[in-house]
Amino acid sequence: MFDTMTITKAGGALCGSLLVFLLGAWAAEELYHTGHHGDDHEQAYVIETGEEDVAEVEEEVPFEVVLASADPGKGERVFGKCRACHKLEQGANGTGPYLYGVVGRPVSASEGFGYSGALAEVVDAWTPEHLNAFLENPRGYTPGTSMGFAGLPKVEDRANLIAYLSTIGG
């Protein structure tokens, strides 16, 4: 029924048609591409409307206000991201230091844990404000830290987590 030559012809036809479609897509992109290859080009024709483009600036709510309305129950769920490296029992270090009573505690106070020197240079105590900045972007806040966590982008998540941690051993 099928011999090697028939299978080779069918495979060649498949590869050839794929090549034709790829070349067609490339040609269509070159013909109908409306942008420029570089971003340094200005728009060729600008229509004056009499209005200036004004971007609305979203007012940032102070962290203290967000923290005051934080929910420790939601923070317990956010702590699930921390649970792999941190423990809540006093003296039980994991990959990271234990977080029992961390809010207000001096940095490097976890006995038996080898901190990277970067933390002590930036922060002296874990106030809610320092925790907020650190949890947003650990490597950006303390360059050289050994913490590999990417951070929590939402301020509500950080406030809920800090509210939860302040109920543990505080």
C-alpha positions as CSV (number, residue, x, y, z in Angstrom):
1,M,0.0,0.0,0.0
2,F,2.5,2.7,1.2
3,D,6.1,2.4,0.3
4,T,9.0,4.5,1.4
5,M,8.8,6.8,-1.6
6,T,5.2,7.6,-1.0
7,I,5.9,8.5,2.6
8,T,8.9,10.6,1.5
9,K,6.8,12.5,-1.1
10,A,4.0,13.2,1.5
11,G,6.6,14.5,4.0
12,G,8.2,16.7,1.3
13,A,4.8,18.0,0.3
14,L,4.0,18.9,3.9
15,C,7.3,20.6,4.5
16,G,7.0,22.5,1.2
17,S,3.5,23.8,1.9
18,L,4.7,24.9,5.4
19,L,7.6,26.8,3.7
20,V,5.1,28.5,1.3
21,F,2.9,29.6,4.2
22,L,5.9,30.9,6.2
23,L,7.2,32.9,3.2
24,G,3.7,34.2,2.5
25,A,3.3,35.4,6.1
26,W,6.7,37.0,6.0
27,A,5.9,38.8,2.7
28,A,2.5,40.0,4.0
29,E,4.1,41.3,7.2
30,E,6.6,43.3,5.1
31,L,3.9,44.6,2.8
32,Y,1.4,45.6,5.4
33,H,3.6,46.5,8.4
34,T,2.6,50.0,9.5
35,G,5.2,50.6,12.2
36,H,8.9,51.3,11.9
37,H,11.7,49.0,12.8
38,G,13.1,51.5,15.3
39,D,11.2,53.4,17.9
40,D,13.0,56.7,17.3
41,H,10.6,57.8,14.5
42,E,8.0,60.5,15.0
43,Q,4.5,60.4,13.7
44,A,4.4,61.8,10.1
45,Y,1.3,63.8,10.4
46,V,-0.3,65.2,13.7
47,I,-3.8,66.5,13.9
48,E,-4.1,69.4,16.3
49,T,-7.3,69.1,18.4
50,G,-6.6,72.0,20.7
51,E,-6.3,69.7,23.7
52,E,-3.2,68.4,25.3
53,D,-2.8,64.8,26.2
54,V,-3.1,64.7,29.9
55,A,-2.6,61.4,31.6
56,E,-4.7,60.8,34.7
57,V,-2.5,60.3,37.7
58,E,-4.0,57.7,40.0
59,E,-3.6,58.9,43.5
60,E,-1.6,56.5,45.6
61,V,-3.2,55.6,48.9
62,P,-0.6,55.8,51.8
63,F,0.5,52.4,53.0
64,E,-0.7,53.2,56.6
65,V,-4.3,53.6,55.3
66,V,-4.1,50.2,53.4
67,L,-2.5,48.5,56.5
68,A,-5.3,49.9,58.8
69,S,-7.9,48.2,56.6
70,A,-5.9,45.0,56.1
71,D,-7.5,41.6,56.7
72,P,-5.2,39.1,58.5
73,G,-7.4,36.2,57.2
74,K,-6.5,37.1,53.7
75,G,-2.9,37.5,54.8
76,E,-2.9,33.9,56.0
77,R,-3.7,32.9,52.4
78,V,-1.0,35.1,51.0
79,F,1.4,33.5,53.5
80,G,1.1,30.3,51.4
81,K,3.6,31.8,49.1
82,C,6.1,32.2,52.0
83,R,5.4,28.8,53.6
84,A,7.9,26.9,51.4
85,C,10.9,28.8,52.9
86,H,9.7,30.3,56.2
87,K,8.3,28.8,59.4
88,L,6.1,30.6,62.0
89,E,7.4,28.7,65.0
90,Q,9.9,30.5,67.1
91,G,13.5,29.2,66.4
92,A,12.4,26.9,63.5
93,N,14.4,28.3,60.6
94,G,13.8,26.9,57.2
95,T,15.5,28.0,54.0
96,G,14.6,31.5,55.3
97,P,14.5,32.7,58.9
98,Y,11.5,32.0,61.1
99,L,8.8,34.7,61.0
100,Y,7.5,34.4,64.6
101,G,7.2,38.0,65.9
102,V,8.9,39.4,62.8
103,V,7.0,42.7,62.8
104,G,9.0,45.1,64.9
105,R,11.8,42.7,65.4
106,P,15.4,43.7,64.7
107,V,16.9,42.4,61.4
108,S,19.3,39.5,61.9
109,A,17.6,38.6,65.2
110,S,16.8,35.0,64.1
111,E,19.3,32.9,66.0
112,G,21.0,30.2,64.0
113,F,20.2,31.7,60.6
114,G,23.0,33.0,58.4
115,Y,21.7,36.3,57.0
116,S,23.2,38.0,53.9
117,G,25.0,41.2,54.9
118,A,22.8,43.2,52.5
119,L,19.8,43.3,54.9
120,A,21.6,44.8,57.8
121,E,23.0,47.6,55.6
122,V,19.5,48.7,54.5
123,V,17.2,48.0,57.4
124,D,17.7,48.0,61.2
125,A,14.2,46.7,62.3
126,W,11.3,45.1,60.5
127,T,8.7,47.9,60.7
128,P,5.6,47.5,58.6
129,E,6.9,50.1,56.2
130,H,10.2,48.3,55.8
131,L,8.4,45.0,55.3
132,N,6.1,46.6,52.7
133,A,9.1,47.8,50.7
134,F,11.0,44.6,51.1
135,L,8.0,42.4,50.1
136,E,7.3,44.5,47.1
137,N,10.7,43.8,45.5
138,P,13.2,42.0,47.8
139,R,16.2,42.2,45.3
140,G,15.5,45.8,44.4
141,Y,15.1,46.9,48.1
142,T,18.2,45.1,49.3
143,P,20.5,44.4,46.5
144,G,22.6,41.3,47.3
145,T,20.0,39.6,49.4
146,S,19.9,35.8,49.1
147,M,16.1,35.8,49.1
148,G,15.0,34.5,45.7
149,F,11.3,35.6,46.0
150,A,10.1,37.9,43.2
151,G,7.9,39.9,45.5
152,L,4.2,40.8,45.9
153,P,3.1,43.5,43.5
154,K,-0.3,44.2,45.1
155,V,-0.2,46.6,48.0
156,E,-3.3,45.0,49.5
157,D,-1.6,41.5,49.5
158,R,1.5,43.0,51.3
159,A,-0.7,44.8,53.9
160,N,-2.8,41.7,54.5
161,L,0.4,39.6,54.9
162,I,1.9,42.1,57.4
163,A,-1.3,42.2,59.3
164,Y,-1.3,38.4,59.6
165,L,2.4,38.3,60.6
166,S,1.8,40.9,63.3
167,T,-0.7,38.6,64.9
168,I,1.9,35.8,65.1
169,G,4.0,36.2,68.2
170,G,3.5,40.0,68.4
